[in-house]
Amino acid sequence: MDKGLLKVQWEEINKYSDEDITYFLFLEGKSLEVISTIRNINKEVVQKHIIDGKIKYGLLAKSKNEKELLKNISKAGKMDKLDIINSLQEDMRAKLIAYIRKNYVEMYSKEKETAIWIIGELKEKSCIDILIKASVHKFVNVRRMAISAMGKIEDITLEIPLIRALDDENDQVVLYAIKALSKIKSIKAKEKIMLVYNNAKKDYLKIAAEKYMGVIK
């Protein structure tokens, strides 16, 4: 069964949860009564399964292509975003990343934010070049998301752009950079992070710098 970008393989039914199967039957147009009979569960449980399925798969089912999926993800709440990403099958993840790589330059800033967030959540190292470009974008939210994504990927090849981000005018960007540099145990960043510590007006920057110092000892 195909519903938008949601591809259900009934021949591999064992890989789906009970909630998934109930929701897929609902997508096929079966009524609560019929699903209740097929699944041998009461209607209240059927309704709960359907609600859970809508949260997990709803945006996939409503999206005709990768462009629509990206747009729908950008409109979703944080927890819904995570549910969507976690529910993506490997082939769909690959298609979404391919779409981002091909179209990133032409995206509006909000679309770029979503694309960068996806790269970070999937820890997609093939898109490191996109994150490096995004880390110097004119809009602070794009830069912040890029540095946050770098922290999730935890790759030493991102050390230089992360050190550069310590000079960002936005404190949140600097905070994410310190946290990311702590994760990769960057020694090169020590001098600049000490400068941040000595000059910071925000307590959370001092705390992050102290934690970094503790990590590299």
Secondary structure, DSSP 4 states (H G I P E B T S, - for coil): -EETTEE--GGGGGGS-HHHHHHHHHHTT--HHHHHHHHT--HHHHHHHHHHHHHHHHHHHH-SSHHHHHHHHHHS-HHHHHHHHHH--HHHHHHHHHHHHHHGGGS-HHHHHHHHHHHHHTT-GGGHHHHHHHTT-SSHHHHHHHHHHHHHH--GGGHHHHHHHTT-SSHHHHHHHHHHHHHTT-STTHHHHHHHHHH--SHHHHHHHHHHHHHH-
